[in-house]
Amino acid sequence: FSILIHKIIMTCFCFLGIIYITLGGIRMNIKNLDKSLMKKLGIILGIIIGAFLVIIIFKLIFGGRISYSQIENKMIQSAKKYYNDNPEKLPSVDKSIVTINASQLTEEKYLKELNKLTKDRSATCTGQVDVINNNGYYLYSPTLNCGETYQTKKLKDALMKDVVTSSNGLYNYGDYYIYRGEYVNNHVRFAGKDWVILRVNNDGTIRLLELTKRNSVVWDDRYNSDRESTVGINDYNVSRIKDTMNEIYNDKEEFSDTDKAYISTQNLCIGRRSSENATGLDGTLECSNTMSGQPLGLIQANEFSIISLDPKCSNIDDMECTNYNYLSNLNTYWTITADADNTYKVFKNSGSTFSTTASSTAIPRVVVQIDSHANYLSGTGTEDDPYIIQ
């Protein structure tokens, strides 16, 4: 504190010295001015001097102190510089994580002490940056802990505070949590697009469905020997729709490298189910076969139905499943699920779920899973105020 006072006094003396010298240079001209004008000039000069001194004192006291979100950004940039200088320390395998503490970044001159950055002088802060390898792209996720004053909030934790057991909202459903009902606050803005949260998985990843409307495409249009026609083959592994997902992911106008750092690869459920026997909504049929390590996918046939709060919705083709369901008003879009009764039909949604020829067209609504380390920045989840991640 004594050093701060000394700096303020020295600054004031220097400033007054400059003013004295300046006035000395023009004092001969001031003699020719009338007293009234000199008085006005004195008032103006006094205001300027006072304002300047206030600014100087404020900067000396608070200079260099920034908001908590700005501190988190500084932590990210410092960690990036550290790993740019030490690339061998980055996680090398998909989904692997390394952590560096803020204290280490400070010791190695990459970051100023956290307590010297916070505006609240009474706060004692600690922090770390987790670096996650997501399909070769690195997510830098800061965690800042300043006790009761401030703590970084993860999006998954913000969502889990509003779990319900009735009406609209986030429900516990087996090993994960899903949004059910017609009016739910599950909107997210990500990668410049609008999404809704389908569920929070047991590993903390967050499953999103794209709302942005795309041009309709075929699920598959290859020649089918069973039908002796180009009606398509309902095998996701070799489908056109899988190619479409890969093209979207690799298009930098769709997802930047920064966006891809948030996308956690998923195990797609590509099991088949029968359109003749449509019972079972828990995903057991859909997940009887999986494809690992995929960044993008499509919604499963059962996922539309389990959103409904109508007690009469028990099969995927029940029209009651369109009731109390926030996805009911979306235009026709593909699911990832094939019809087990044949080799050329797949399920699509158009208010309800039904089986149709793979060579017909529908919108490919992308499904992604956001990494569990994504930080909550703002938003309440409404359509007008979607969640924003850091």
C-alpha positions, 0 to 999 in steps of 0.5 A: 500500500505504501508503494501505491501511495508513493506512486500516486504522490510522484505522479502528481508532482510530475504532472504539476511540474509539467503544468508549471513549466507550460504555464511559465512559457505562456505567462507573458500572454496571459498578462494581456488577458482580462481577469474574467477570461483568466478566471474561466481558464483557471476553472477549465484548467482545474477541471482538466487537472482534476480529471487527469489525476482521478484517472491516474489514481484509478489506474494505479489502484485498479490497473491490470484487474479484470473480470472473472470471464476475462481471467478465464480467457487469460488462463486459456491463452496462457495454457495455449502458449505453454503447450505451443512451447511444449507440444509433446505434453499435449494429450495424444489420444482421442478423449485423453486429458491433461491438466495444468494448474494456474500456479504452474503457469505463473511459475513459468511466467505464462500467467500473472498471479490470479489474485493480482488479476481479480477486481475483488482484493479479498478473493483468494483464487485457484485455477487450472486448465484441462486440455482435452483431445477431441478427435485431434482438436484440442479443447482448452477448458479453464476452471477458476475457483475464487471461493464464494466470490466466483466459481466457473460453471460447467454447462452440464452442471447448470443443466442438472440443477433443474431435474424434474419428476413431472411436467416439462423439463429434464428427467432422469431416464435410466443412465442419462437425463432427457428433456421431455415435454412440449415447453422446455428450456433446452435451446443452445447456440453452437457453431453459429447454429441453433440446437436443442439438447436431447439429453445429458449422458452419464459421462457428462457429454451433452447430446444436441439436435440441430434445428437449422434447416438443411436441404433434403437428401436421400438416406441411400440411393444405391442399387438394391438387389433384393428389390432390383431397383435403386431404392437404396440399402439400409446399412448405415455403414455404407450409406449416402447419409453417412457420407453426408455427415462426414462432408458436413463435419469436414466443411470448415464453413460448417464447423471451425477447428474451434467448434470441433474441439467441443465435439466429443466423438460418439458411439452411434446406435445403428441397430435395426428395429421392426416397423411391424413390431414397434414396441420398446422405446428405451433404445435397446433395439437401436443400440444392439449394434454400434459404430464407435468414434463418430463425430456426427450422427442422426437421431435414433427412432426411439428418441422422438417418442420418449420425449412425449409426456402422453401416457398413451405413447408406448410404440414409436408409431403411436400418434399420441407420441406427437403430443407434448413433444417439443420436436413435433413441429419440425419438418421431415427429417431422417433418423439413423435407424433402419427397418429390420423387416427389409433391406431398403427402408429406414425410419424418418420423422414427420410429426410421427415416426414411420418407415419409408424407402431409403431413396426418398428425401428428408432433412439430415438434422445433425446430432453432436455430443458436446464435451463435458468440460464445456463451460456455461457462459450465459443464457436461460435455454429459451429460444430467445435466450439460448445457452451459450458455451465459453 
